Amino acid sequence: MPIYDFIGNAEINEETESVQLETSEEVIDITIDQLNSGLLLFSIEGKQIKENGPAYFLFGDGSNQEAPIKGLKVIHIL
């Protein structure tokens, strides 16, 4: 699911450039453009992600398709 569906109505400051993805293991810095083009994955083969869930983050360019960011808990827009 495109993440823009979730954040599209948020009033994000036009000067915002960076975002932090907080997982159960770490905090990952990405750009606002990477966030806007990214995808959230909530299920695999029709089954809810339970292990390392509740969601995975995939870059829109597919560069991390084989190793998505797992355990996404919080998105901090800086």
mmJSON file of the N, C-alpha and C atoms, coordinates in Angstrom:
{"data_MODEL":{"atom_site":{
"group_PDB":["ATOM","ATOM","ATOM","ATOM","ATOM","ATOM","ATOM","ATOM","ATOM","ATOM","ATOM","ATOM","ATOM","ATOM","ATOM","ATOM","ATOM","ATOM","ATOM","ATOM","ATOM","ATOM","ATOM","ATOM","ATOM","ATOM","ATOM","ATOM","ATOM","ATOM","ATOM","ATOM","ATOM","ATOM","ATOM","ATOM","ATOM","ATOM","ATOM","ATOM","ATOM","ATOM","ATOM","ATOM","ATOM","ATOM","ATOM","ATOM","ATOM","ATOM","ATOM","ATOM","ATOM","ATOM","ATOM","ATOM","ATOM","ATOM","ATOM","ATOM","ATOM","ATOM","ATOM","ATOM","ATOM","ATOM","ATOM","ATOM","ATOM","ATOM","ATOM","ATOM","ATOM","ATOM","ATOM","ATOM","ATOM","ATOM","ATOM","ATOM","ATOM","ATOM","ATOM","ATOM","ATOM","ATOM","ATOM","ATOM","ATOM","ATOM","ATOM","ATOM","ATOM","ATOM","ATOM","ATOM","ATOM","ATOM","ATOM","ATOM","ATOM","ATOM","ATOM","ATOM","ATOM","ATOM","ATOM","ATOM","ATOM","ATOM","ATOM","ATOM","ATOM","ATOM","ATOM","ATOM","ATOM","ATOM","ATOM","ATOM","ATOM","ATOM","ATOM","ATOM","ATOM","ATOM","ATOM","ATOM","ATOM","ATOM","ATOM","ATOM","ATOM","ATOM","ATOM","ATOM","ATOM","ATOM","ATOM","ATOM","ATOM","ATOM","ATOM","ATOM","ATOM","ATOM","ATOM","ATOM","ATOM","ATOM","ATOM","ATOM","ATOM","ATOM","ATOM","ATOM","ATOM","ATOM","ATOM","ATOM","ATOM","ATOM","ATOM","ATOM","ATOM","ATOM","ATOM","ATOM","ATOM","ATOM","ATOM","ATOM","ATOM","ATOM","ATOM","ATOM","ATOM","ATOM","ATOM","ATOM","ATOM","ATOM","ATOM","ATOM","ATOM","ATOM","ATOM","ATOM","ATOM","ATOM","ATOM","ATOM","ATOM","ATOM","ATOM","ATOM","ATOM","ATOM","ATOM","ATOM","ATOM","ATOM","ATOM","ATOM","ATOM","ATOM","ATOM","ATOM","ATOM","ATOM","ATOM","ATOM","ATOM","ATOM","ATOM","ATOM","ATOM","ATOM","ATOM","ATOM","ATOM","ATOM","ATOM","ATOM","ATOM","ATOM","ATOM","ATOM","ATOM","ATOM","ATOM","ATOM","ATOM","ATOM"],
"id":[1,2,3,4,5,6,7,8,9,10,11,12,13,14,15,16,17,18,19,20,21,22,23,24,25,26,27,28,29,30,31,32,33,34,35,36,37,38,39,40,41,42,43,44,45,46,47,48,49,50,51,52,53,54,55,56,57,58,59,60,61,62,63,64,65,66,67,68,69,70,71,72,73,74,75,76,77,78,79,80,81,82,83,84,85,86,87,88,89,90,91,92,93,94,95,96,97,98,99,100,101,102,103,104,105,106,107,108,109,110,111,112,113,114,115,116,117,118,119,120,121,122,123,124,125,126,127,128,129,130,131,132,133,134,135,136,137,138,139,140,141,142,143,144,145,146,147,148,149,150,151,152,153,154,155,156,157,158,159,160,161,162,163,164,165,166,167,168,169,170,171,172,173,174,175,176,177,178,179,180,181,182,183,184,185,186,187,188,189,190,191,192,193,194,195,196,197,198,199,200,201,202,203,204,205,206,207,208,209,210,211,212,213,214,215,216,217,218,219,220,221,222,223,224,225,226,227,228,229,230,231,232,233,234],
"type_symbol":["N","C","C","N","C","C","N","C","C","N","C","C","N","C","C","N","C","C","N","C","C","N","C","C","N","C","C","N","C","C","N","C","C","N","C","C","N","C","C","N","C","C","N","C","C","N","C","C","N","C","C","N","C","C","N","C","C","N","C","C","N","C","C","N","C","C","N","C","C","N","C","C","N","C","C","N","C","C","N","C","C","N","C","C","N","C","C","N","C","C","N","C","C","N","C","C","N","C","C","N","C","C","N","C","C","N","C","C","N","C","C","N","C","C","N","C","C","N","C","C","N","C","C","N","C","C","N","C","C","N","C","C","N","C","C","N","C","C","N","C","C","N","C","C","N","C","C","N","C","C","N","C","C","N","C","C","N","C","C","N","C","C","N","C","C","N","C","C","N","C","C","N","C","C","N","C","C","N","C","C","N","C","C","N","C","C","N","C","C","N","C","C","N","C","C","N","C","C","N","C","C","N","C","C","N","C","C","N","C","C","N","C","C","N","C","C","N","C","C","N","C","C","N","C","C","N","C","C","N","C","C","N","C","C"],
"label_atom_id":["N","CA","C","N","CA","C","N","CA","C","N","CA","C","N","CA","C","N","CA","C","N","CA","C","N","CA","C","N","CA","C","N","CA","C","N","CA","C","N","CA","C","N","CA","C","N","CA","C","N","CA","C","N","CA","C","N","CA","C","N","CA","C","N","CA","C","N","CA","C","N","CA","C","N","CA","C","N","CA","C","N","CA","C","N","CA","C","N","CA","C","N","CA","C","N","CA","C","N","CA","C","N","CA","C","N","CA","C","N","CA","C","N","CA","C","N","CA","C","N","CA","C","N","CA","C","N","CA","C","N","CA","C","N","CA","C","N","CA","C","N","CA","C","N","CA","C","N","CA","C","N","CA","C","N","CA","C","N","CA","C","N","CA","C","N","CA","C","N","CA","C","N","CA","C","N","CA","C","N","CA","C","N","CA","C","N","CA","C","N","CA","C","N","CA","C","N","CA","C","N","CA","C","N","CA","C","N","CA","C","N","CA","C","N","CA","C","N","CA","C","N","CA","C","N","CA","C","N","CA","C","N","CA","C","N","CA","C","N","CA","C","N","CA","C","N","CA","C","N","CA","C","N","CA","C","N","CA","C","N","CA","C","N","CA","C","N","CA","C","N","CA","C"],
"label_alt_id":[null,null,null,null,null,null,null,null,null,null,null,null,null,null,null,null,null,null,null,null,null,null,null,null,null,null,null,null,null,null,null,null,null,null,null,null,null,null,null,null,null,null,null,null,null,null,null,null,null,null,null,null,null,null,null,null,null,null,null,null,null,null,null,null,null,null,null,null,null,null,null,null,null,null,null,null,null,null,null,null,null,null,null,null,null,null,null,null,null,null,null,null,null,null,null,null,null,null,null,null,null,null,null,null,null,null,null,null,null,null,null,null,null,null,null,null,null,null,null,null,null,null,null,null,null,null,null,null,null,null,null,null,null,null,null,null,null,null,null,null,null,null,null,null,null,null,null,null,null,null,null,null,null,null,null,null,null,null,null,null,null,null,null,null,null,null,null,null,null,null,null,null,null,null,null,null,null,null,null,null,null,null,null,null,null,null,null,null,null,null,null,null,null,null,null,null,null,null,null,null,null,null,null,null,null,null,null,null,null,null,null,null,null,null,null,null,null,null,null,null,null,null,null,null,null,null,null,null,null,null,null,null,null,null],
"label_comp_id":["MET","MET","MET","PRO","PRO","PRO","ILE","ILE","ILE","TYR","TYR","TYR","ASP","ASP","ASP","PHE","PHE","PHE","ILE","ILE","ILE","GLY","GLY","GLY","ASN","ASN","ASN","ALA","ALA","ALA","GLU","GLU","GLU","ILE","ILE","ILE","ASN","ASN","ASN","GLU","GLU","GLU","GLU","GLU","GLU","THR","THR","THR","GLU","GLU","GLU","SER","SER","SER","VAL","VAL","VAL","GLN","GLN","GLN","LEU","LEU","LEU","GLU","GLU","GLU","THR","THR","THR","SER","SER","SER","GLU","GLU","GLU","GLU","GLU","GLU","VAL","VAL","VAL","ILE","ILE","ILE","ASP","ASP","ASP","ILE","ILE","ILE","THR","THR","THR","ILE","ILE","ILE","ASP","ASP","ASP","GLN","GLN","GLN","LEU","LEU","LEU","ASN","ASN","ASN","SER","SER","SER","GLY","GLY","GLY","LEU","LEU","LEU","LEU","LEU","LEU","LEU","LEU","LEU","PHE","PHE","PHE","SER","SER","SER","ILE","ILE","ILE","GLU","GLU","GLU","GLY","GLY","GLY","LYS","LYS","LYS","GLN","GLN","GLN","ILE","ILE","ILE","LYS","LYS","LYS","GLU","GLU","GLU","ASN","ASN","ASN","GLY","GLY","GLY","PRO","PRO","PRO","ALA","ALA","ALA","TYR","TYR","TYR","PHE","PHE","PHE","LEU","LEU","LEU","PHE","PHE","PHE","GLY","GLY","GLY","ASP","ASP","ASP","GLY","GLY","GLY","SER","SER","SER","ASN","ASN","ASN","GLN","GLN","GLN","GLU","GLU","GLU","ALA","ALA","ALA","PRO","PRO","PRO","ILE","ILE","ILE","LYS","LYS","LYS","GLY","GLY","GLY","LEU","LEU","LEU","LYS","LYS","LYS","VAL","VAL","VAL","ILE","ILE","ILE","HIS","HIS","HIS","ILE","ILE","ILE","LEU","LEU","LEU"],
"label_asym_id":["A","A","A","A","A","A","A","A","A","A","A","A","A","A","A","A","A","A","A","A","A","A","A","A","A","A","A","A","A","A","A","A","A","A","A","A","A","A","A","A","A","A","A","A","A","A","A","A","A","A","A","A","A","A","A","A","A","A","A","A","A","A","A","A","A","A","A","A","A","A","A","A","A","A","A","A","A","A","A","A","A","A","A","A","A","A","A","A","A","A","A","A","A","A","A","A","A","A","A","A","A","A","A","A","A","A","A","A","A","A","A","A","A","A","A","A","A","A","A","A","A","A","A","A","A","A","A","A","A","A","A","A","A","A","A","A","A","A","A","A","A","A","A","A","A","A","A","A","A","A","A","A","A","A","A","A","A","A","A","A","A","A","A","A","A","A","A","A","A","A","A","A","A","A","A","A","A","A","A","A","A","A","A","A","A","A","A","A","A","A","A","A","A","A","A","A","A","A","A","A","A","A","A","A","A","A","A","A","A","A","A","A","A","A","A","A","A","A","A","A","A","A","A","A","A","A","A","A","A","A","A","A","A","A"],
"label_entity_id":["1","1","1","1","1","1","1","1","1","1","1","1","1","1","1","1","1","1","1","1","1","1","1","1","1","1","1","1","1","1","1","1","1","1","1","1","1","1","1","1","1","1","1","1","1","1","1","1","1","1","1","1","1","1","1","1","1","1","1","1","1","1","1","1","1","1","1","1","1","1","1","1","1","1","1","1","1","1","1","1","1","1","1","1","1","1","1","1","1","1","1","1","1","1","1","1","1","1","1","1","1","1","1","1","1","1","1","1","1","1","1","1","1","1","1","1","1","1","1","1","1","1","1","1","1","1","1","1","1","1","1","1","1","1","1","1","1","1","1","1","1","1","1","1","1","1","1","1","1","1","1","1","1","1","1","1","1","1","1","1","1","1","1","1","1","1","1","1","1","1","1","1","1","1","1","1","1","1","1","1","1","1","1","1","1","1","1","1","1","1","1","1","1","1","1","1","1","1","1","1","1","1","1","1","1","1","1","1","1","1","1","1","1","1","1","1","1","1","1","1","1","1","1","1","1","1","1","1","1","1","1","1","1","1"],
"label_seq_id":[1,1,1,2,2,2,3,3,3,4,4,4,5,5,5,6,6,6,7,7,7,8,8,8,9,9,9,10,10,10,11,11,11,12,12,12,13,13,13,14,14,14,15,15,15,16,16,16,17,17,17,18,18,18,19,19,19,20,20,20,21,21,21,22,22,22,23,23,23,24,24,24,25,25,25,26,26,26,27,27,27,28,28,28,29,29,29,30,30,30,31,31,31,32,32,32,33,33,33,34,34,34,35,35,35,36,36,36,37,37,37,38,38,38,39,39,39,40,40,40,41,41,41,42,42,42,43,43,43,44,44,44,45,45,45,46,46,46,47,47,47,48,48,48,49,49,49,50,50,50,51,51,51,52,52,52,53,53,53,54,54,54,55,55,55,56,56,56,57,57,57,58,58,58,59,59,59,60,60,60,61,61,61,62,62,62,63,63,63,64,64,64,65,65,65,66,66,66,67,67,67,68,68,68,69,69,69,70,70,70,71,71,71,72,72,72,73,73,73,74,74,74,75,75,75,76,76,76,77,77,77,78,78,78],
"pdbx_PDB_ins_code":[null,null,null,null,null,null,null,null,null,null,null,null,null,null,null,null,null,null,null,null,null,null,null,null,null,null,null,null,null,null,null,null,null,null,null,null,null,null,null,null,null,null,null,null,null,null,null,null,null,null,null,null,null,null,null,null,null,null,null,null,null,null,null,null,null,null,null,null,null,null,null,null,null,null,null,null,null,null,null,null,null,null,null,null,null,null,null,null,null,null,null,null,null,null,null,null,null,null,null,null,null,null,null,null,null,null,null,null,null,null,null,null,null,null,null,null,null,null,null,null,null,null,null,null,null,null,null,null,null,null,null,null,null,null,null,null,null,null,null,null,null,null,null,null,null,null,null,null,null,null,null,null,null,null,null,null,null,null,null,null,null,null,null,null,null,null,null,null,null,null,null,null,null,null,null,null,null,null,null,null,null,null,null,null,null,null,null,null,null,null,null,null,null,null,null,null,null,null,null,null,null,null,null,null,null,null,null,null,null,null,null,null,null,null,null,null,null,null,null,null,null,null,null,null,null,null,null,null,null,null,null,null,null,null],
"Cartn_x":[0.846,0.0,0.903,0.676,1.479,1.341,2.458,2.429,1.771,1.796,1.189,-0.292,-0.938,-2.346,-2.526,-1.494,-1.561,-1.127,-0.092,0.46,0.014,-0.725,-1.136,-1.926,-2.677,-3.477,-2.785,-1.62,-0.878,-0.35,-0.298,0.202,1.7,2.464,3.913,4.506,5.392,6.068,6.796,6.639,7.263,8.784,9.356,10.809,11.349,10.469,10.89,11.707,12.85,13.723,14.0,13.89,14.285,13.18,13.274,12.307,13.085,12.58,13.155,12.103,12.505,11.659,12.134,11.273,11.634,11.086,11.996,11.605,11.796,11.499,11.707,13.194,14.054,15.489,16.347,15.904,16.762,15.954,16.657,16.075,16.829,16.073,16.669,16.282,17.279,17.05,16.847,15.766,15.508,15.067,14.956,14.499,12.974,12.407,10.956,10.51,11.355,11.016,10.957,11.887,11.842,10.585,10.19,8.962,7.755,7.652,6.49,6.317,7.409,7.31,7.304,7.422,7.523,6.203,6.32,5.175,5.171,3.99,3.836,3.265,3.831,3.368,2.835,1.551,0.908,0.63,0.701,0.424,1.281,1.487,2.214,1.352,1.086,0.233,-1.106,-1.651,-2.964,-2.994,-1.838,-1.781,-1.089,-1.668,-1.126,0.305,1.151,2.532,2.531,3.002,3.084,4.538,5.387,6.812,7.466,8.101,8.74,7.751,6.5,5.463,5.339,4.366,3.148,3.251,4.329,4.443,5.896,6.061,7.363,7.33,8.488,8.594,9.46,8.959,9.69,9.913,11.126,11.397,10.655,10.172,9.406,10.173,11.502,12.311,12.601,12.133,12.316,13.691,14.53,15.916,16.053,15.045,15.135,14.052,13.606,12.541,12.933,14.174,14.638,14.943,15.105,15.414,14.662,13.334,12.555,12.886,12.551,12.693,11.541,11.874,10.863,10.635,9.5,9.202,8.914,8.408,8.131,7.088,7.448,6.568,6.099,7.061,6.77,7.484,6.819,7.438,7.538,8.772,9.01,9.336,8.484,8.741,9.39,10.647,11.45,11.35],
"Cartn_y":[-1.157,0.0,1.236,2.164,3.385,4.141,4.526,5.227,6.588,7.118,8.426,8.41,7.261,7.141,7.489,7.274,7.57,8.987,9.458,10.762,11.88,11.546,12.533,13.699,13.465,14.522,15.195,14.705,15.313,16.675,17.596,18.923,18.972,18.422,18.354,19.67,20.235,21.474,21.295,22.238,22.148,22.11,22.564,22.573,21.263,20.348,19.065,18.293,17.794,17.025,15.625,15.429,14.124,13.506,12.198,11.376,10.287,9.891,8.751,7.657,6.462,5.284,4.542,4.463,3.774,2.356,1.408,0.006,-0.535,-1.787,-2.413,-2.589,-2.405,-2.621,-1.364,-0.39,0.745,1.929,3.029,4.21,4.433,4.555,4.67,6.023,6.77,8.073,7.902,8.518,8.545,9.957,10.222,11.534,11.551,12.747,12.873,12.325,12.461,11.919,10.391,9.782,8.322,7.887,8.653,8.318,8.439,9.552,9.795,8.756,8.191,7.195,5.767,5.622,4.294,3.549,2.29,1.398,0.786,0.597,-0.127,-1.497,-2.494,-3.864,-4.36,-4.702,-5.168,-6.665,-7.272,-8.709,-9.327,-10.618,-11.402,-12.603,-12.758,-13.843,-13.85,-12.653,-12.523,-12.719,-12.894,-13.11,-11.939,-11.458,-10.336,-10.621,-9.607,-9.744,-9.736,-10.793,-10.878,-10.839,-11.601,-11.615,-10.366,-9.589,-8.337,-7.336,-7.388,-6.475,-5.293,-4.472,-4.713,-4.378,-3.693,-3.315,-3.347,-3.509,-3.402,-2.161,-1.537,-0.387,-0.774,-0.477,-0.74,0.571,0.776,1.955,1.825,2.942,2.952,2.452,2.552,2.086,0.581,-0.073,-1.517,-1.942,-0.984,-1.313,-2.187,-2.207,-3.064,-4.143,-4.52,-5.525,-6.842,-7.234,-8.491,-8.338,-7.105,-6.847,-5.593,-5.701,-4.532,-4.106,-2.876,-2.395,-3.009,-3.86,-4.619,-4.024,-4.36,-3.942,-2.466,-1.84,-0.404,-0.093,0.789,1.157,2.607,3.518,4.949,5.626,6.615,7.452,8.851,9.352,10.706,11.598,12.594,13.549,14.762,15.028,16.048,17.409],
"Cartn_z":[0.0,0.0,0.0,-0.919,-0.916,0.406,0.977,2.262,2.119,0.904,0.683,1.046,0.941,1.348,2.823,3.617,5.045,5.372,4.697,5.057,4.119,3.079,2.092,2.663,3.704,4.315,5.495,5.848,6.948,6.499,7.402,7.083,7.37,6.446,6.598,6.107,6.889,6.54,5.208,4.31,2.989,3.052,4.147,4.304,4.861,5.21,5.772,4.749,5.184,4.301,4.821,6.147,6.69,7.542,7.621,8.331,9.062,10.224,10.929,11.023,10.634,10.773,12.013,13.001,14.24,14.186,14.312,14.324,15.735,15.9,17.202,17.502,16.499,16.654,16.522,15.702,15.373,14.87,14.629,14.003,12.697,11.596,10.269,9.686,9.23,8.603,7.101,6.586,5.149,4.776,3.497,3.046,2.962,2.944,2.802,1.446,0.424,-0.897,-0.865,-0.136,-0.007,0.725,1.73,2.451,1.53,0.834,-0.022,-1.119,-1.599,-2.669,-2.132,-0.811,-0.2,-0.106,0.271,0.422,1.812,2.362,3.621,3.318,3.929,3.75,5.089,5.108,6.333,6.324,5.145,5.06,3.963,4.104,3.111,2.774,1.485,0.999,1.732,1.967,2.587,4.094,4.711,6.152,6.825,7.911,8.667,9.106,8.978,9.434,10.959,11.548,13.005,13.461,12.771,13.113,12.537,13.392,12.987,12.405,12.857,12.389,13.314,13.165,12.397,10.917,10.502,9.096,8.649,7.348,6.709,5.824,5.645,4.745,3.565,2.366,1.133,0.402,-0.098,-0.908,-2.228,-2.739,-3.979,-5.183,-5.14,-6.268,-6.196,-5.145,-5.004,-4.543,-4.177,-3.829,-2.585,-1.733,-0.54,-0.529,-1.697,-1.802,-1.137,-1.254,-0.652,0.837,1.295,2.706,3.175,3.304,3.72,5.145,5.464,6.84,7.625,8.578,9.319,10.696,11.279,12.647,12.769,11.72,11.745,12.802,13.72,14.835,14.746,14.428,14.451,13.298,12.687,11.664,12.237,12.345,12.863,11.672,11.43,10.364,11.027,10.659,11.336,10.665],
"occupancy":[1.0,1.0,1.0,1.0,1.0,1.0,1.0,1.0,1.0,1.0,1.0,1.0,1.0,1.0,1.0,1.0,1.0,1.0,1.0,1.0,1.0,1.0,1.0,1.0,1.0,1.0,1.0,1.0,1.0,1.0,1.0,1.0,1.0,1.0,1.0,1.0,1.0,1.0,1.0,1.0,1.0,1.0,1.0,1.0,1.0,1.0,1.0,1.0,1.0,1.0,1.0,1.0,1.0,1.0,1.0,1.0,1.0,1.0,1.0,1.0,1.0,1.0,1.0,1.0,1.0,1.0,1.0,1.0,1.0,1.0,1.0,1.0,1.0,1.0,1.0,1.0,1.0,1.0,1.0,1.0,1.0,1.0,1.0,1.0,1.0,1.0,1.0,1.0,1.0,1.0,1.0,1.0,1.0,1.0,1.0,1.0,1.0,1.0,1.0,1.0,1.0,1.0,1.0,1.0,1.0,1.0,1.0,1.0,1.0,1.0,1.0,1.0,1.0,1.0,1.0,1.0,1.0,1.0,1.0,1.0,1.0,1.0,1.0,1.0,1.0,1.0,1.0,1.0,1.0,1.0,1.0,1.0,1.0,1.0,1.0,1.0,1.0,1.0,1.0,1.0,1.0,1.0,1.0,1.0,1.0,1.0,1.0,1.0,1.0,1.0,1.0,1.0,1.0,1.0,1.0,1.0,1.0,1.0,1.0,1.0,1.0,1.0,1.0,1.0,1.0,1.0,1.0,1.0,1.0,1.0,1.0,1.0,1.0,1.0,1.0,1.0,1.0,1.0,1.0,1.0,1.0,1.0,1.0,1.0,1.0,1.0,1.0,1.0,1.0,1.0,1.0,1.0,1.0,1.0,1.0,1.0,1.0,1.0,1.0,1.0,1.0,1.0,1.0,1.0,1.0,1.0,1.0,1.0,1.0,1.0,1.0,1.0,1.0,1.0,1.0,1.0,1.0,1.0,1.0,1.0,1.0,1.0,1.0,1.0,1.0,1.0,1.0,1.0,1.0,1.0,1.0,1.0,1.0,1.0],
"B_iso_or_equiv":[0.0,0.0,0.0,0.0,0.0,0.0,0.0,0.0,0.0,0.0,0.0,0.0,0.0,0.0,0.0,0.0,0.0,0.0,0.0,0.0,0.0,0.0,0.0,0.0,0.0,0.0,0.0,0.0,0.0,0.0,0.0,0.0,0.0,0.0,0.0,0.0,0.0,0.0,0.0,0.0,0.0,0.0,0.0,0.0,0.0,0.0,0.0,0.0,0.0,0.0,0.0,0.0,0.0,0.0,0.0,0.0,0.0,0.0,0.0,0.0,0.0,0.0,0.0,0.0,0.0,0.0,0.0,0.0,0.0,0.0,0.0,0.0,0.0,0.0,0.0,0.0,0.0,0.0,0.0,0.0,0.0,0.0,0.0,0.0,0.0,0.0,0.0,0.0,0.0,0.0,0.0,0.0,0.0,0.0,0.0,0.0,0.0,0.0,0.0,0.0,0.0,0.0,0.0,0.0,0.0,0.0,0.0,0.0,0.0,0.0,0.0,0.0,0.0,0.0,0.0,0.0,0.0,0.0,0.0,0.0,0.0,0.0,0.0,0.0,0.0,0.0,0.0,0.0,0.0,0.0,0.0,0.0,0.0,0.0,0.0,0.0,0.0,0.0,0.0,0.0,0.0,0.0,0.0,0.0,0.0,0.0,0.0,0.0,0.0,0.0,0.0,0.0,0.0,0.0,0.0,0.0,0.0,0.0,0.0,0.0,0.0,0.0,0.0,0.0,0.0,0.0,0.0,0.0,0.0,0.0,0.0,0.0,0.0,0.0,0.0,0.0,0.0,0.0,0.0,0.0,0.0,0.0,0.0,0.0,0.0,0.0,0.0,0.0,0.0,0.0,0.0,0.0,0.0,0.0,0.0,0.0,0.0,0.0,0.0,0.0,0.0,0.0,0.0,0.0,0.0,0.0,0.0,0.0,0.0,0.0,0.0,0.0,0.0,0.0,0.0,0.0,0.0,0.0,0.0,0.0,0.0,0.0,0.0,0.0,0.0,0.0,0.0,0.0,0.0,0.0,0.0,0.0,0.0,0.0],
"pdbx_formal_charge":[null,null,null,null,null,null,null,null,null,null,null,null,null,null,null,null,null,null,null,null,null,null,null,null,null,null,null,null,null,null,null,null,null,null,null,null,null,null,null,null,null,null,null,null,null,null,null,null,null,null,null,null,null,null,null,null,null,null,null,null,null,null,null,null,null,null,null,null,null,null,null,null,null,null,null,null,null,null,null,null,null,null,null,null,null,null,null,null,null,null,null,null,null,null,null,null,null,null,null,null,null,null,null,null,null,null,null,null,null,null,null,null,null,null,null,null,null,null,null,null,null,null,null,null,null,null,null,null,null,null,null,null,null,null,null,null,null,null,null,null,null,null,null,null,null,null,null,null,null,null,null,null,null,null,null,null,null,null,null,null,null,null,null,null,null,null,null,null,null,null,null,null,null,null,null,null,null,null,null,null,null,null,null,null,null,null,null,null,null,null,null,null,null,null,null,null,null,null,null,null,null,null,null,null,null,null,null,null,null,null,null,null,null,null,null,null,null,null,null,null,null,null,null,null,null,null,null,null,null,null,null,null,null,null],
"auth_seq_id":[1,1,1,2,2,2,3,3,3,4,4,4,5,5,5,6,6,6,7,7,7,8,8,8,9,9,9,10,10,10,11,11,11,12,12,12,13,13,13,14,14,14,15,15,15,16,16,16,17,17,17,18,18,18,19,19,19,20,20,20,21,21,21,22,22,22,23,23,23,24,24,24,25,25,25,26,26,26,27,27,27,28,28,28,29,29,29,30,30,30,31,31,31,32,32,32,33,33,33,34,34,34,35,35,35,36,36,36,37,37,37,38,38,38,39,39,39,40,40,40,41,41,41,42,42,42,43,43,43,44,44,44,45,45,45,46,46,46,47,47,47,48,48,48,49,49,49,50,50,50,51,51,51,52,52,52,53,53,53,54,54,54,55,55,55,56,56,56,57,57,57,58,58,58,59,59,59,60,60,60,61,61,61,62,62,62,63,63,63,64,64,64,65,65,65,66,66,66,67,67,67,68,68,68,69,69,69,70,70,70,71,71,71,72,72,72,73,73,73,74,74,74,75,75,75,76,76,76,77,77,77,78,78,78],
"auth_comp_id":["MET","MET","MET","PRO","PRO","PRO","ILE","ILE","ILE","TYR","TYR","TYR","ASP","ASP","ASP","PHE","PHE","PHE","ILE","ILE","ILE","GLY","GLY","GLY","ASN","ASN","ASN","ALA","ALA","ALA","GLU","GLU","GLU","ILE","ILE","ILE","ASN","ASN","ASN","GLU","GLU","GLU","GLU","GLU","GLU","THR","THR","THR","GLU","GLU","GLU","SER","SER","SER","VAL","VAL","VAL","GLN","GLN","GLN","LEU","LEU","LEU","GLU","GLU","GLU","THR","THR","THR","SER","SER","SER","GLU","GLU","GLU","GLU","GLU","GLU","VAL","VAL","VAL","ILE","ILE","ILE","ASP","ASP","ASP","ILE","ILE","ILE","THR","THR","THR","ILE","ILE","ILE","ASP","ASP","ASP","GLN","GLN","GLN","LEU","LEU","LEU","ASN","ASN","ASN","SER","SER","SER","GLY","GLY","GLY","LEU","LEU","LEU","LEU","LEU","LEU","LEU","LEU","LEU","PHE","PHE","PHE","SER","SER","SER","ILE","ILE","ILE","GLU","GLU","GLU","GLY","GLY","GLY","LYS","LYS","LYS","GLN","GLN","GLN","ILE","ILE","ILE","LYS","LYS","LYS","GLU","GLU","GLU","ASN","ASN","ASN","GLY","GLY","GLY","PRO","PRO","PRO","ALA","ALA","ALA","TYR","TYR","TYR","PHE","PHE","PHE","LEU","LEU","LEU","PHE","PHE","PHE","GLY","GLY","GLY","ASP","ASP","ASP","GLY","GLY","GLY","SER","SER","SER","ASN","ASN","ASN","GLN","GLN","GLN","GLU","GLU","GLU","ALA","ALA","ALA","PRO","PRO","PRO","ILE","ILE","ILE","LYS","LYS","LYS","GLY","GLY","GLY","LEU","LEU","LEU","LYS","LYS","LYS","VAL","VAL","VAL","ILE","ILE","ILE","HIS","HIS","HIS","ILE","ILE","ILE","LEU","LEU","LEU"],
"auth_asym_id":["A","A","A","A","A","A","A","A","A","A","A","A","A","A","A","A","A","A","A","A","A","A","A","A","A","A","A","A","A","A","A","A","A","A","A","A","A","A","A","A","A","A","A","A","A","A","A","A","A","A","A","A","A","A","A","A","A","A","A","A","A","A","A","A","A","A","A","A","A","A","A","A","A","A","A","A","A","A","A","A","A","A","A","A","A","A","A","A","A","A","A","A","A","A","A","A","A","A","A","A","A","A","A","A","A","A","A","A","A","A","A","A","A","A","A","A","A","A","A","A","A","A","A","A","A","A","A","A","A","A","A","A","A","A","A","A","A","A","A","A","A","A","A","A","A","A","A","A","A","A","A","A","A","A","A","A","A","A","A","A","A","A","A","A","A","A","A","A","A","A","A","A","A","A","A","A","A","A","A","A","A","A","A","A","A","A","A","A","A","A","A","A","A","A","A","A","A","A","A","A","A","A","A","A","A","A","A","A","A","A","A","A","A","A","A","A","A","A","A","A","A","A","A","A","A","A","A","A","A","A","A","A","A","A"],
"auth_atom_id":["N","CA","C","N","CA","C","N","CA","C","N","CA","C","N","CA","C","N","CA","C","N","CA","C","N","CA","C","N","CA","C","N","CA","C","N","CA","C","N","CA","C","N","CA","C","N","CA","C","N","CA","C","N","CA","C","N","CA","C","N","CA","C","N","CA","C","N","CA","C","N","CA","C","N","CA","C","N","CA","C","N","CA","C","N","CA","C","N","CA","C","N","CA","C","N","CA","C","N","CA","C","N","CA","C","N","CA","C","N","CA","C","N","CA","C","N","CA","C","N","CA","C","N","CA","C","N","CA","C","N","CA","C","N","CA","C","N","CA","C","N","CA","C","N","CA","C","N","CA","C","N","CA","C","N","CA","C","N","CA","C","N","CA","C","N","CA","C","N","CA","C","N","CA","C","N","CA","C","N","CA","C","N","CA","C","N","CA","C","N","CA","C","N","CA","C","N","CA","C","N","CA","C","N","CA","C","N","CA","C","N","CA","C","N","CA","C","N","CA","C","N","CA","C","N","CA","C","N","CA","C","N","CA","C","N","CA","C","N","CA","C","N","CA","C","N","CA","C","N","CA","C","N","CA","C","N","CA","C","N","CA","C","N","CA","C","N","CA","C","N","CA","C"],
"pdbx_PDB_model_num":[1,1,1,1,1,1,1,1,1,1,1,1,1,1,1,1,1,1,1,1,1,1,1,1,1,1,1,1,1,1,1,1,1,1,1,1,1,1,1,1,1,1,1,1,1,1,1,1,1,1,1,1,1,1,1,1,1,1,1,1,1,1,1,1,1,1,1,1,1,1,1,1,1,1,1,1,1,1,1,1,1,1,1,1,1,1,1,1,1,1,1,1,1,1,1,1,1,1,1,1,1,1,1,1,1,1,1,1,1,1,1,1,1,1,1,1,1,1,1,1,1,1,1,1,1,1,1,1,1,1,1,1,1,1,1,1,1,1,1,1,1,1,1,1,1,1,1,1,1,1,1,1,1,1,1,1,1,1,1,1,1,1,1,1,1,1,1,1,1,1,1,1,1,1,1,1,1,1,1,1,1,1,1,1,1,1,1,1,1,1,1,1,1,1,1,1,1,1,1,1,1,1,1,1,1,1,1,1,1,1,1,1,1,1,1,1,1,1,1,1,1,1,1,1,1,1,1,1,1,1,1,1,1,1]
}}}
